[in-house]
């Protein structure tokens, strides 16, 4: 059996693993990375990138349908459009393939050795990798576990032909006539909105009293309104019980105890994700756990010396950009640099219609911590740029301390606000105060001006709204 010796072995080539490998290679660390599927992980192959491609396709098709129906104020008229989902998926696959090849090229440039196969721990320094050409033993001074997460499957709704996970939905070649989304979080609403725009009759089934329960009601309100405009049915305080593929019947229990039956062709289950802790011998290490997740310290070190863990397997927030930041930091630490996790905020983005961005803490969270806050909010209905695009829903909100005007949180809901997420995070990471944002000249006409205007309002002298 062939043996490989290296300074760093990374298990998993998702956003955390491959970034860690590239950075380690740049630092001259002898690095091996193992991946059983395609590089890029869930995010690239069956998550972030495919979903955004589908969302874009849905947006474009919906616009054309509105034009054909004469429902646009722009005066544009078209013949009746159609959509070939097979071609859409082929276009999506092309994007994924290009990015897969890009990652492979970057790993090669960084002189990282890639092993395609499944990894199995033998001990904290040794991993058996089963490849197509046979088994290999990898012995490493340091190991990074970056195995990511997988969709949660409900016992009463097992994944199958008509009950889909958020990964399997990207294999569809036809737009379903009807679809139920079980789980009203960001994944369910993003995909549900996309399919509704492509022509599906969509019903959202959410167990809690509010869709997008991780966001406050003010941010969710414009999204909920838009769902109604798209004829998407939303059932809250409702639990999906079972699905009969023969009769296309999904049984849902409502809060009052009544059962209703939905006639749907496909059921998409998006009730969360679980860390991938099984199937690679993690139990051989006996690491300290934090519930379902691997416990780590501020340097992503586990309870075993020389073993690190990054990304979804380490807990919330389960986001690609968090995993990448952890991976880059760990590579530096292994190279001997003094680094630690001291992020003030990790932005979250919900690519619904309209989009939602949150960085830092909300007004309610600040008050719960006993902080007296000043809040400034500027509506896009007062934005010249928003008016010229026809998308005026939403606002930008700034949360700051009353005593020194330090910005604690920034939230926004509106068309295209995802592109403001980095600006919001940078302001918080740099310790910006209201005066810093208010005193920065923002280009006109842009949606970014709403950030400045919200800061003016928090200071007590809003200019345009």
C-alpha positions as a Markdown table, in Angstrom:
| # | Residue | x | y | z |
|---|---|---|---|---|
| 1 | Unk | 0.0 | 0.0 | 0.0 |
| 2 | Unk | 1.4 | 3.3 | -1.1 |
| 3 | Unk | 2.2 | 5.9 | 1.7 |
| 4 | Unk | 2.3 | 9.6 | 1.5 |
| 5 | Unk | 3.9 | 11.9 | 4.0 |
| 6 | Unk | 3.0 | 15.6 | 4.3 |
| 7 | Unk | 2.9 | 18.5 | 6.7 |
| 8 | Unk | -0.8 | 19.2 | 6.1 |
| 9 | Unk | -3.7 | 16.9 | 5.1 |
| 10 | Unk | -7.1 | 18.4 | 4.5 |
| 11 | Unk | -10.2 | 16.3 | 4.3 |
| 12 | Unk | -12.8 | 18.0 | 2.1 |
| 13 | Unk | -12.3 | 20.4 | -0.8 |
| 14 | Unk | -15.3 | 22.7 | -0.1 |
| 15 | Unk | -15.0 | 26.5 | 0.4 |
| 16 | Unk | -13.1 | 25.9 | 3.7 |
| 17 | Unk | -10.9 | 23.1 | 2.6 |
| 18 | Unk | -9.7 | 24.3 | -0.8 |
| 19 | Unk | -9.1 | 27.8 | 0.4 |
| 20 | Unk | -7.0 | 26.4 | 3.3 |
| 21 | Unk | -5.1 | 24.2 | 0.8 |
| 22 | Unk | -4.4 | 27.1 | -1.6 |
| 23 | Unk | -3.2 | 29.4 | 1.2 |
| 24 | Unk | -1.0 | 26.6 | 2.7 |
| 25 | Unk | 0.5 | 26.0 | -0.7 |
| 26 | Unk | 1.3 | 29.7 | -1.1 |
| 27 | Unk | 3.1 | 29.5 | 2.2 |
| 28 | Unk | 5.2 | 26.6 | 1.1 |
| 29 | Unk | 3.5 | 24.0 | 3.2 |
| 30 | Unk | 3.6 | 20.4 | 1.8 |
| 31 | Unk | -0.2 | 19.9 | 1.4 |
| 32 | Unk | -2.5 | 17.0 | 0.4 |
| 33 | Unk | -6.3 | 17.5 | 0.0 |
| 34 | Unk | -8.8 | 14.6 | -0.2 |
| 35 | Unk | -12.2 | 15.0 | -1.8 |
| 36 | Unk | -14.7 | 12.2 | -2.6 |
| 37 | Unk | -16.8 | 14.2 | -5.0 |
| 38 | Unk | -16.0 | 17.4 | -7.0 |
| 39 | Unk | -14.0 | 20.3 | -5.6 |
| 40 | Unk | -16.0 | 23.2 | -4.4 |
| 41 | Unk | -18.2 | 21.2 | -2.0 |
| 42 | Unk | -21.9 | 21.8 | -1.5 |
| 43 | Unk | -21.6 | 25.5 | -2.1 |
| 44 | Unk | -20.3 | 25.2 | -5.7 |
| 45 | Unk | -21.9 | 22.0 | -6.8 |
| 46 | Unk | -25.4 | 21.8 | -5.3 |
| 47 | Unk | -25.7 | 25.0 | -3.2 |
| 48 | Unk | -24.8 | 28.7 | -3.4 |
| 49 | Unk | -23.8 | 28.8 | -7.1 |
| 50 | Unk | -26.5 | 26.6 | -8.7 |
| 51 | Unk | -29.2 | 28.2 | -6.6 |
| 52 | Unk | -28.1 | 31.7 | -7.7 |
| 53 | Unk | -28.1 | 30.6 | -11.3 |
| 54 | Unk | -31.6 | 29.2 | -10.9 |
| 55 | Unk | -32.7 | 32.4 | -9.1 |
| 56 | Unk | -31.3 | 34.5 | -12.0 |
| 57 | Unk | -33.0 | 32.3 | -14.6 |
| 58 | Unk | -36.3 | 32.6 | -12.7 |
| 59 | Unk | -36.0 | 36.4 | -12.5 |
| 60 | Unk | -35.3 | 36.8 | -16.2 |
| 61 | Unk | -38.2 | 34.5 | -17.2 |
| 62 | Unk | -40.6 | 36.2 | -14.9 |
| 63 | Unk | -39.7 | 39.6 | -16.3 |
| 64 | Unk | -40.3 | 38.4 | -19.9 |
| 65 | Unk | -43.6 | 36.8 | -18.9 |
| 66 | Unk | -44.6 | 40.2 | -17.3 |
| 67 | Unk | -43.7 | 41.9 | -20.6 |
| 68 | Unk | -45.7 | 39.5 | -22.6 |
| 69 | Unk | -48.7 | 40.0 | -20.4 |
| 70 | Unk | -48.4 | 43.8 | -20.7 |
| 71 | Unk | -47.8 | 44.2 | -17.0 |
| 72 | Unk | -44.7 | 46.3 | -17.1 |
| 73 | Unk | -44.8 | 50.2 | -17.0 |
| 74 | Unk | -41.7 | 50.3 | -19.3 |
| 75 | Unk | -43.7 | 49.9 | -22.5 |
| 76 | Unk | -41.9 | 46.7 | -23.5 |
| 77 | Unk | -44.0 | 44.1 | -25.2 |
| 78 | Unk | -43.0 | 40.6 | -26.3 |
| 79 | Unk | -44.6 | 37.4 | -27.6 |
| 80 | Unk | -45.5 | 34.6 | -25.2 |
| 81 | Unk | -42.2 | 33.2 | -23.8 |
| 82 | Unk | -41.2 | 29.7 | -22.8 |
| 83 | Unk | -38.6 | 28.1 | -20.7 |
| 84 | Unk | -36.6 | 24.9 | -21.3 |
| 85 | Unk | -35.4 | 23.9 | -17.8 |
| 86 | Unk | -33.0 | 21.3 | -19.3 |
| 87 | Unk | -31.2 | 24.1 | -21.1 |
| 88 | Unk | -31.2 | 26.2 | -17.9 |
| 89 | Unk | -29.6 | 23.3 | -16.0 |
| 90 | Unk | -27.0 | 22.8 | -18.7 |
| 91 | Unk | -26.1 | 26.5 | -18.5 |
| 92 | Unk | -25.9 | 26.1 | -14.7 |
| 93 | Unk | -23.7 | 23.0 | -15.1 |
| 94 | Unk | -21.4 | 24.9 | -17.4 |
| 95 | Unk | -20.8 | 27.6 | -14.7 |
| 96 | Unk | -20.2 | 24.9 | -12.1 |
| 97 | Unk | -17.7 | 23.1 | -14.4 |
| 98 | Unk | -15.8 | 26.3 | -15.1 |
| 99 | Unk | -15.5 | 27.0 | -11.4 |
| 100 | Unk | -14.5 | 23.4 | -10.7 |
| 101 | Unk | -11.7 | 23.7 | -13.2 |
| 102 | Unk | -10.6 | 27.0 | -11.8 |
| 103 | Unk | -10.2 | 25.5 | -8.3 |
| 104 | Unk | -8.2 | 22.6 | -9.7 |
| 105 | Unk | -5.9 | 25.0 | -11.5 |
| 106 | Unk | -5.4 | 27.1 | -8.3 |
| 107 | Unk | -4.6 | 24.0 | -6.3 |
| 108 | Unk | -2.1 | 22.9 | -9.0 |
| 109 | Unk | -0.5 | 26.3 | -9.0 |
| 110 | Unk | -0.1 | 26.2 | -5.2 |
| 111 | Unk | 1.5 | 22.7 | -5.6 |
| 112 | Unk | -1.2 | 21.0 | -3.6 |
| 113 | Unk | -1.6 | 17.2 | -4.2 |
| 114 | Unk | -5.3 | 16.3 | -4.8 |
| 115 | Unk | -6.5 | 12.8 | -4.0 |
| 116 | Unk | -10.0 | 11.8 | -5.2 |
| 117 | Unk | -11.5 | 9.3 | -2.9 |
| 118 | Unk | -12.9 | 8.6 | 0.5 |
| 119 | Unk | -10.9 | 9.2 | 3.7 |
| 120 | Unk | -10.9 | 7.1 | 6.8 |
| 121 | Unk | -9.1 | 8.0 | 10.0 |
| 122 | Unk | -6.8 | 5.4 | 11.6 |
| 123 | Unk | -5.5 | 7.8 | 14.2 |
| 124 | Unk | -4.8 | 11.5 | 14.7 |
| 125 | Unk | -1.9 | 11.5 | 12.2 |
| 126 | Unk | -2.9 | 8.8 | 9.8 |
| 127 | Unk | -5.7 | 8.5 | 7.2 |
| 128 | Unk | -6.5 | 5.7 | 4.8 |
| 129 | Unk | -7.7 | 7.1 | 1.4 |
| 130 | Unk | -9.6 | 4.7 | -1.0 |
| 131 | Unk | -9.1 | 5.9 | -4.5 |
| 132 | Unk | -10.1 | 4.4 | -7.9 |
| 133 | Unk | -6.5 | 3.2 | -8.3 |
| 134 | Unk | -6.3 | 1.6 | -4.9 |
| 135 | Unk | -5.8 | 2.5 | -1.2 |
| 136 | Unk | -3.2 | 5.0 | 0.0 |
| 137 | Unk | -2.0 | 5.8 | 3.5 |
| 138 | Unk | -1.5 | 9.5 | 4.2 |
| 139 | Unk | 0.6 | 10.4 | 7.3 |
| 140 | Unk | 0.5 | 14.1 | 8.2 |
| 141 | Unk | 1.8 | 16.4 | 10.9 |
| 142 | Unk | -1.4 | 18.4 | 10.8 |
| 143 | Unk | -4.9 | 17.5 | 9.7 |
| 144 | Unk | -7.8 | 19.8 | 8.9 |
| 145 | Unk | -11.3 | 18.3 | 8.9 |
| 146 | Unk | -13.5 | 20.2 | 6.5 |
| 147 | Unk | -16.2 | 17.7 | 5.6 |
| 148 | Unk | -19.1 | 20.2 | 5.5 |
| 149 | Unk | -22.8 | 19.4 | 6.0 |
| 150 | Unk | -25.7 | 17.6 | 4.3 |
| 151 | Unk | -29.4 | 18.3 | 4.0 |
| 152 | Unk | -31.6 | 17.1 | 6.9 |
| 153 | Unk | -34.0 | 14.3 | 6.0 |
| 154 | Unk | -37.3 | 14.0 | 7.8 |
| 155 | Unk | -38.3 | 10.5 | 9.0 |
| 156 | Unk | -41.8 | 10.9 | 7.5 |
| 157 | Unk | -40.6 | 12.5 | 4.3 |
| 158 | Unk | -37.6 | 10.4 | 3.1 |
| 159 | Unk | -35.8 | 11.6 | 0.0 |
| 160 | Unk | -37.0 | 9.8 | -3.1 |
| 161 | Unk | -38.2 | 10.4 | -6.6 |
| 162 | Unk | -40.8 | 13.1 | -5.8 |
| 163 | Unk | -39.4 | 14.2 | -2.4 |
| 164 | Unk | -36.3 | 16.2 | -3.1 |
| 165 | Unk | -33.4 | 17.6 | -1.0 |
| 166 | Unk | -31.9 | 20.9 | -1.8 |
| 167 | Unk | -29.1 | 19.1 | -3.7 |
| 168 | Unk | -31.4 | 16.8 | -5.7 |
| 169 | Unk | -33.6 | 19.7 | -6.9 |
| 170 | Unk | -30.8 | 20.8 | -9.3 |
| 171 | Unk | -31.2 | 17.5 | -11.3 |
| 172 | Unk | -34.8 | 18.4 | -12.4 |
| 173 | Unk | -35.1 | 18.9 | -16.2 |
| 174 | Unk | -38.7 | 20.1 | -16.2 |
| 175 | Unk | -40.4 | 22.8 | -14.2 |
| 176 | Unk | -42.9 | 21.0 | -11.9 |
| 177 | Unk | -46.5 | 22.1 | -12.3 |
| 178 | Unk | -46.8 | 22.3 | -8.5 |
| 179 | Unk | -44.3 | 22.1 | -5.7 |
| 180 | Unk | -44.4 | 22.2 | -1.9 |
| 181 | Unk | -41.5 | 23.6 | 0.0 |
| 182 | Unk | -41.2 | 22.1 | 3.5 |
| 183 | Unk | -39.2 | 24.6 | 5.5 |
| 184 | Unk | -39.6 | 28.4 | 5.2 |
| 185 | Unk | -35.9 | 29.3 | 5.9 |
| 186 | Unk | -33.6 | 31.0 | 3.4 |
| 187 | Unk | -32.9 | 27.9 | 1.2 |
| 188 | Unk | -36.6 | 27.1 | 0.9 |
| 189 | Unk | -37.7 | 30.6 | 0.1 |
| 190 | Unk | -34.9 | 31.2 | -2.4 |
| 191 | Unk | -35.7 | 28.1 | -4.4 |
| 192 | Unk | -39.4 | 28.4 | -3.9 |
| 193 | Unk | -39.4 | 31.9 | -5.3 |
| 194 | Unk | -37.2 | 30.8 | -8.3 |
| 195 | Unk | -39.6 | 28.0 | -9.2 |
| 196 | Unk | -42.7 | 30.2 | -8.8 |
| 197 | Unk | -41.2 | 32.6 | -11.3 |
| 198 | Unk | -40.5 | 29.8 | -13.7 |
| 199 | Unk | -44.1 | 28.8 | -13.6 |
| 200 | Unk | -44.6 | 26.3 | -10.7 |
| 201 | Unk | -47.6 | 26.7 | -8.3 |
| 202 | Unk | -45.7 | 26.9 | -5.0 |
| 203 | Unk | -46.8 | 26.4 | -1.4 |
| 204 | Unk | -44.4 | 27.1 | 1.5 |
| 205 | Unk | -45.0 | 25.0 | 4.7 |
| 206 | Unk | -43.3 | 26.4 | 7.8 |
| 207 | Unk | -43.5 | 25.0 | 11.3 |
| 208 | Unk | -42.9 | 28.3 | 13.1 |
| 209 | Unk | -45.2 | 31.4 | 13.2 |
| 210 | Unk | -43.0 | 33.3 | 10.7 |
| 211 | Unk | -41.1 | 32.5 | 7.5 |
| 212 | Unk | -37.4 | 33.3 | 7.7 |
| 213 | Unk | -37.5 | 33.0 | 11.6 |
| 214 | Unk | -33.8 | 34.0 | 11.9 |
| 215 | Unk | -34.7 | 37.5 | 10.7 |
| 216 | Unk | -36.8 | 40.1 | 12.5 |
| 217 | Unk | -40.3 | 40.9 | 11.3 |
| 218 | Unk | -39.5 | 44.3 | 9.7 |
| 219 | Unk | -37.0 | 42.6 | 7.4 |
| 220 | Unk | -39.3 | 39.8 | 6.5 |
| 221 | Unk | -42.4 | 41.9 | 5.8 |
| 222 | Unk | -41.3 | 43.0 | 2.2 |
| 223 | Unk | -40.4 | 39.4 | 1.4 |
| 224 | Unk | -43.8 | 38.1 | 2.6 |
| 225 | Unk | -45.6 | 40.8 | 0.6 |
| 226 | Unk | -43.7 | 39.8 | -2.6 |
| 227 | Unk | -44.5 | 36.1 | -2.0 |
| 228 | Unk | -48.2 | 37.1 | -2.2 |
| 229 | Unk | -47.7 | 39.0 | -5.4 |
| 230 | Unk | -46.1 | 35.9 | -6.9 |
| 231 | Unk | -49.1 | 33.8 | -5.9 |
| 232 | Unk | -47.0 | 31.7 | -3.5 |
| 233 | Unk | -49.2 | 30.2 | -0.7 |
| 234 | Unk | -47.6 | 30.4 | 2.7 |
| 235 | Unk | -48.7 | 28.1 | 5.5 |
| 236 | Unk | -47.1 | 29.0 | 8.9 |
| 237 | Unk | -47.6 | 27.0 | 12.2 |
| 238 | Unk | -47.9 | 24.0 | 9.8 |
| 239 | Unk | -46.1 | 20.7 | 9.8 |
| 240 | Unk | -45.8 | 18.4 | 6.8 |
| 241 | Unk | -46.7 | 14.8 | 7.8 |
| 242 | Unk | -46.5 | 12.5 | 4.8 |
| 243 | Unk | -46.5 | 12.4 | 1.0 |
| 244 | Unk | -48.2 | 9.9 | -1.2 |
| 245 | Unk | -46.5 | 9.9 | -4.6 |
| 246 | Unk | -49.3 | 7.8 | -6.2 |
| 247 | Unk | -51.9 | 10.5 | -5.5 |
| 248 | Unk | -49.5 | 13.4 | -5.3 |
| 249 | Unk | -50.9 | 14.2 | -1.9 |
| 250 | Unk | -49.0 | 16.0 | 0.9 |
| 251 | Unk | -50.7 | 15.9 | 4.3 |
| 252 | Unk | -50.1 | 19.0 | 6.4 |
| 253 | Unk | -51.2 | 19.5 | 10.0 |
| 254 | Unk | -52.1 | 23.1 | 11.0 |
| 255 | Unk | -51.9 | 24.6 | 14.4 |
| 256 | Unk | -55.6 | 24.0 | 15.2 |
| 257 | Unk | -55.0 | 20.3 | 14.7 |
| 258 | Unk | -56.7 | 20.2 | 11.3 |
| 259 | Unk | -55.1 | 18.2 | 8.5 |
| 260 | Unk | -55.2 | 19.6 | 5.0 |
| 261 | Unk | -54.0 | 17.8 | 1.8 |
| 262 | Unk | -52.0 | 19.6 | -0.8 |
| 263 | Unk | -52.0 | 18.3 | -4.4 |
| 264 | Unk | -48.3 | 18.7 | -5.5 |
| 265 | Unk | -46.0 | 17.0 | -8.0 |
| 266 | Unk | -42.8 | 17.6 | -6.1 |
| 267 | Unk | -41.9 | 18.2 | -2.4 |
| 268 | Unk | -38.7 | 20.0 | -1.6 |
| 269 | Unk | -37.5 | 19.5 | 1.9 |
| 270 | Unk | -35.4 | 22.4 | 3.3 |
| 271 | Unk | -35.6 | 22.0 | 7.1 |
| 272 | Unk | -31.9 | 22.6 | 7.8 |
| 273 | Unk | -28.5 | 21.0 | 7.4 |
| 274 | Unk | -26.5 | 18.6 | 9.6 |
| 275 | Unk | -22.7 | 18.4 | 10.0 |
| 276 | Unk | -21.0 | 15.5 | 8.1 |
| 277 | Unk | -19.5 | 13.7 | 11.1 |
| 278 | Unk | -20.0 | 10.1 | 9.9 |
| 279 | Unk | -18.4 | 7.9 | 7.4 |
| 280 | Unk | -14.8 | 8.9 | 7.8 |
| 281 | Unk | -13.8 | 7.4 | 11.1 |
| 282 | Unk | -14.2 | 10.5 | 13.3 |
| 283 | Unk | -15.0 | 8.2 | 16.2 |
| 284 | Unk | -11.4 | 6.9 | 16.1 |
| 285 | Unk | -10.2 | 10.3 | 17.4 |
| 286 | Unk | -12.5 | 10.8 | 20.4 |
| 287 | Unk | -12.7 | 14.6 | 19.8 |
| 288 | Unk | -14.6 | 16.8 | 22.2 |
| 289 | Unk | -18.0 | 17.7 | 20.6 |
| 290 | Unk | -20.4 | 20.6 | 21.0 |
| 291 | Unk | -23.7 | 18.8 | 20.4 |
| 292 | Unk | -23.6 | 17.6 | 16.8 |
| 293 | Unk | -20.5 | 19.7 | 16.0 |
| 294 | Unk | -16.8 | 19.4 | 16.6 |
| 295 | Unk | -15.7 | 21.7 | 19.4 |
| 296 | Unk | -13.0 | 24.1 | 18.4 |
| 297 | Unk | -11.1 | 27.0 | 20.0 |
| 298 | Unk | -10.4 | 30.5 | 18.7 |
| 299 | Unk | -7.8 | 29.0 | 16.4 |
| 300 | Unk | -10.0 | 26.2 | 15.0 |
| 301 | Unk | -8.0 | 23.7 | 17.1 |
| 302 | Unk | -9.9 | 20.6 | 18.2 |
| 303 | Unk | -9.2 | 18.7 | 21.5 |
| 304 | Unk | -6.5 | 16.7 | 19.7 |
| 305 | Unk | -3.1 | 18.3 | 19.1 |
| 306 | Unk | -2.4 | 18.8 | 15.4 |
| 307 | Unk | -6.1 | 18.3 | 14.4 |
| 308 | Unk | -8.1 | 21.3 | 13.2 |
| 309 | Unk | -11.7 | 21.6 | 12.1 |
| 310 | Unk | -13.3 | 24.3 | 9.9 |
| 311 | Unk | -16.6 | 25.1 | 8.3 |
| 312 | Unk | -20.1 | 23.7 | 8.8 |
| 313 | Unk | -18.8 | 20.8 | 10.9 |
| 314 | Unk | -17.8 | 23.3 | 13.6 |
| 315 | Unk | -21.3 | 24.9 | 14.0 |
| 316 | Unk | -23.3 | 28.0 | 13.1 |
| 317 | Unk | -23.3 | 30.1 | 11.1 |
| 318 | Unk | -23.0 | 27.4 | 8.4 |
| 319 | Unk | -21.8 | 29.7 | 5.7 |
| 320 | Unk | -19.3 | 29.3 | 2.9 |
| 321 | Unk | -17.5 | 32.6 | 3.6 |
| 322 | Unk | -17.1 | 31.7 | 7.3 |
| 323 | Unk | -15.5 | 28.4 | 6.2 |
| 324 | Unk | -13.1 | 30.1 | 3.8 |
| 325 | Unk | -12.0 | 32.6 | 6.4 |
| 326 | Unk | -11.4 | 29.8 | 8.9 |
| 327 | Unk | -9.4 | 27.9 | 6.3 |
| 328 | Unk | -7.2 | 30.8 | 5.4 |
| 329 | Unk | -6.5 | 31.5 | 9.1 |
| 330 | Unk | -5.6 | 27.9 | 9.9 |
| 331 | Unk | -3.1 | 27.7 | 7.0 |
| 332 | Unk | -1.4 | 30.8 | 8.4 |
| 333 | Unk | -1.3 | 29.2 | 11.9 |
| 334 | Unk | 0.2 | 26.0 | 10.6 |
| 335 | Unk | 2.8 | 28.1 | 8.9 |
| 336 | Unk | 3.7 | 29.6 | 12.2 |
| 337 | Unk | 1.8 | 32.9 | 12.2 |
| 338 | Unk | 0.0 | 34.2 | 15.2 |
| 339 | Unk | -3.7 | 34.3 | 14.3 |
| 340 | Unk | -7.0 | 33.9 | 16.1 |
| 341 | Unk | -10.6 | 34.2 | 15.2 |
| 342 | Unk | -11.6 | 37.7 | 16.2 |
| 343 | Unk | -14.3 | 38.6 | 13.7 |
| 344 | Unk | -16.8 | 41.2 | 14.8 |
| 345 | Unk | -19.4 | 40.1 | 12.4 |
| 346 | Unk | -20.1 | 37.5 | 9.6 |
| 347 | Unk | -22.7 | 38.9 | 7.1 |
| 348 | Unk | -25.7 | 36.8 | 6.2 |
| 349 | Unk | -27.5 | 37.1 | 2.9 |
| 350 | Unk | -30.9 | 35.8 | 1.9 |
| 351 | Unk | -31.3 | 35.8 | -1.9 |
| 352 | Unk | -35.0 | 36.1 | -1.8 |
| 353 | Unk | -37.1 | 38.7 | -3.7 |
| 354 | Unk | -36.3 | 41.2 | -2.3 |
| 355 | Unk | -32.9 | 40.2 | -0.8 |
| 356 | Unk | -32.0 | 40.5 | 2.9 |
| 357 | Unk | -28.6 | 41.3 | 4.4 |
| 358 | Unk | -27.7 | 41.4 | 8.0 |
| 359 | Unk | -24.3 | 42.3 | 9.5 |
| 360 | Unk | -23.7 | 42.7 | 13.2 |
| 361 | Unk | -26.6 | 42.8 | 15.7 |
| 362 | Unk | -30.2 | 44.0 | 15.4 |
| 363 | Unk | -31.9 | 46.7 | 17.5 |
| 364 | Unk | -33.6 | 44.0 | 19.6 |
| 365 | Unk | -30.4 | 42.1 | 20.1 |
| 366 | Unk | -28.6 | 45.3 | 21.2 |
| 367 | Unk | -31.3 | 46.2 | 23.7 |
| 368 | Unk | -31.3 | 42.6 | 25.1 |
| 369 | Unk | -27.6 | 43.2 | 25.9 |
| 370 | Unk | -28.5 | 46.4 | 27.8 |
| 371 | Unk | -27.1 | 48.7 | 25.1 |
| 372 | Unk | -28.9 | 52.0 | 24.5 |
| 373 | Unk | -29.0 | 52.4 | 20.7 |
| 374 | Unk | -29.8 | 54.9 | 18.0 |
| 375 | Unk | -31.5 | 53.5 | 14.9 |
| 376 | Unk | -31.6 | 55.1 | 11.5 |
| 377 | Unk | -33.7 | 53.7 | 8.7 |
| 378 | Unk | -33.9 | 54.9 | 5.1 |
| 379 | Unk | -36.5 | 53.5 | 2.7 |
| 380 | Unk | -35.7 | 52.7 | -0.9 |
| 381 | Unk | -39.0 | 54.3 | -1.8 |
| 382 | Unk | -37.1 | 57.6 | -1.3 |
| 383 | Unk | -34.1 | 56.4 | -3.5 |
| 384 | Unk | -33.8 | 57.8 | -7.0 |
| 385 | Unk | -31.9 | 54.7 | -8.1 |
| 386 | Unk | -34.5 | 52.4 | -6.7 |
| 387 | Unk | -37.3 | 54.3 | -8.5 |
| 388 | Unk | -35.5 | 54.0 | -11.9 |
| 389 | Unk | -35.4 | 50.2 | -11.6 |
| 390 | Unk | -39.0 | 49.8 | -10.4 |
| 391 | Unk | -37.9 | 48.0 | -7.3 |
| 392 | Unk | -38.7 | 50.3 | -4.4 |
| 393 | Unk | -39.4 | 47.8 | -1.6 |
| 394 | Unk | -37.3 | 47.7 | 1.5 |
| 395 | Unk | -34.8 | 49.8 | 3.4 |
| 396 | Unk | -31.4 | 50.1 | 5.0 |
| 397 | Unk | -31.2 | 50.2 | 8.8 |
| 398 | Unk | -28.2 | 51.3 | 10.9 |
| 399 | Unk | -27.9 | 50.4 | 14.6 |
| 400 | Unk | -25.4 | 52.3 | 16.7 |
| 401 | Unk | -24.6 | 53.1 | 20.3 |
| 402 | Unk | -26.1 | 56.3 | 21.7 |
| 403 | Unk | -23.0 | 57.3 | 23.7 |
| 404 | Unk | -20.3 | 57.1 | 21.1 |
| 405 | Unk | -22.1 | 56.4 | 17.8 |
| 406 | Unk | -20.2 | 53.2 | 17.2 |
| 407 | Unk | -22.0 | 51.1 | 14.6 |
| 408 | Unk | -23.1 | 47.8 | 16.0 |
| 409 | Unk | -25.3 | 46.4 | 13.2 |
| 410 | Unk | -26.5 | 47.1 | 9.7 |
| 411 | Unk | -29.5 | 45.4 | 8.0 |
| 412 | Unk | -31.1 | 45.9 | 4.7 |
| 413 | Unk | -33.9 | 44.4 | 2.6 |
| 414 | Unk | -34.3 | 45.3 | -1.1 |
| 415 | Unk | -33.4 | 44.5 | -4.6 |
| 416 | Unk | -29.7 | 43.8 | -5.0 |
| 417 | Unk | -28.7 | 44.6 | -1.4 |
| 418 | Unk | -26.5 | 41.5 | -1.3 |
| 419 | Unk | -23.9 | 43.6 | -3.0 |
| 420 | Unk | -23.9 | 46.0 | 0.0 |
| 421 | Unk | -23.0 | 43.2 | 2.4 |
| 422 | Unk | -19.3 | 43.7 | 2.2 |
| 423 | Unk | -19.6 | 47.4 | 2.7 |
| 424 | Unk | -21.7 | 46.8 | 5.8 |
| 425 | Unk | -19.2 | 44.2 | 7.2 |
| 426 | Unk | -16.2 | 46.5 | 6.5 |
| 427 | Unk | -17.8 | 49.3 | 8.4 |
| 428 | Unk | -18.3 | 47.1 | 11.5 |
| 429 | Unk | -14.9 | 45.5 | 11.3 |
| 430 | Unk | -13.2 | 48.9 | 11.0 |
| 431 | Unk | -15.0 | 50.2 | 14.0 |
| 432 | Unk | -16.8 | 52.9 | 12.0 |
| 433 | Unk | -19.0 | 55.4 | 13.7 |
| 434 | Unk | -22.1 | 57.1 | 12.3 |
| 435 | Unk | -20.0 | 60.2 | 11.5 |
| 436 | Unk | -17.6 | 58.1 | 9.4 |
| 437 | Unk | -20.4 | 56.8 | 7.1 |
| 438 | Unk | -22.3 | 60.1 | 7.0 |
| 439 | Unk | -19.1 | 61.9 | 6.1 |
| 440 | Unk | -18.1 | 59.5 | 3.3 |
| 441 | Unk | -19.3 | 60.8 | -0.1 |
| 442 | Unk | -21.5 | 58.1 | -1.7 |
| 443 | Unk | -22.0 | 58.0 | -5.5 |
| 444 | Unk | -25.3 | 59.2 | -6.9 |
| 445 | Unk | -27.6 | 57.7 | -8.0 |
| 446 | Unk | -26.9 | 54.3 | -6.2 |
| 447 | Unk | -28.6 | 52.1 | -3.7 |
| 448 | Unk | -25.5 | 52.5 | -1.5 |
| 449 | Unk | -26.6 | 56.1 | -0.7 |
| 450 | Unk | -29.3 | 54.6 | 1.6 |
| 451 | Unk | -26.5 | 53.5 | 3.9 |
| 452 | Unk | -25.3 | 57.1 | 4.3 |
| 453 | Unk | -28.9 | 58.4 | 4.6 |
| 454 | Unk | -29.7 | 55.9 | 7.3 |
| 455 | Unk | -26.6 | 57.1 | 9.2 |
| 456 | Unk | -27.8 | 60.7 | 8.8 |
| 457 | Unk | -31.1 | 59.7 | 10.3 |
| 458 | Unk | -29.5 | 58.0 | 13.3 |
| 459 | Unk | -27.6 | 61.2 | 13.9 |
| 460 | Unk | -30.9 | 63.0 | 13.9 |
| 461 | Unk | -30.7 | 64.9 | 10.6 |
| 462 | Unk | -31.9 | 62.8 | 7.7 |
| 463 | Unk | -31.7 | 64.7 | 4.4 |
| 464 | Unk | -33.9 | 62.8 | 1.9 |
| 465 | Unk | -36.3 | 60.9 | 4.0 |
